Amino acid sequence: MNSRVYLVQRPTARNPVTGIYEDKFDLRPALRYGEIIELLRPGNIRPDHDRIMETLLHQMRDFTSQDYLLALGDPVAMCAAACIALDVCGGRLQMLKWDRHNKSYLPYTINLLYGTDGAGVYADE
């Protein structure tokens, strides 16, 4: 099965010259880990938490332990998406973190389970 990268929310900024909203970051390096699936549209998150949760639950309905979460965007939405992923995957979550020195994403695993590997956050190697 192929992994997917779930992007919580694509960060954009208004170009002062053109007035058009453009991507803040080049997300192409994340494609190394799979197809990018955008969970929420860019822009401000309204305080309609039920609607956000419904959208996230629907968009993440096929999320598996092989997939990655790319936590960009609104902090509340990022936390909600991480909670959903942890629930679906039994307390384990793979995330991607930008490494500005290598200009690439690095995979990390969050494990909330106390077991043989113990709970914690691990850089995958």
C-alpha positions, 0 to 999 in steps of 0.5 A: 500500500502506498503512503499518503501525506495528509496536509492539514491546511496549505499556508498561503500569503497575499502577494503585495504586488499582485494581490493573489494568495500564493503558497508560502512553502514549496511542498514538493519535498513531501511528495517523497512520502506519498500523494498530498491530500489537503484536509482544509482549505487555506484561510482563517478557520471559523470558530465552528468546531463541529464543522471542522471536526466533521470535515476532518473526520470525512477527509481522514476516513481512509487514514492508516498507520502507513500515512503521514500527517503534515502539520501546517496551518491552523494550530487547532485544526492541526491538533484535531487532525493529530487526535483523529490520526492517533485514534484511528492508528491505535496511539501511533502517528507518523508526522513529517517535520521540515529540516531547514538544514537539509531542505527536506522533510524528516519522518517522526513517529509519535507513540502514545502506547507503553509497550516494547518501544515505550511512549515518546517521539522518535525520529525515524531513520 
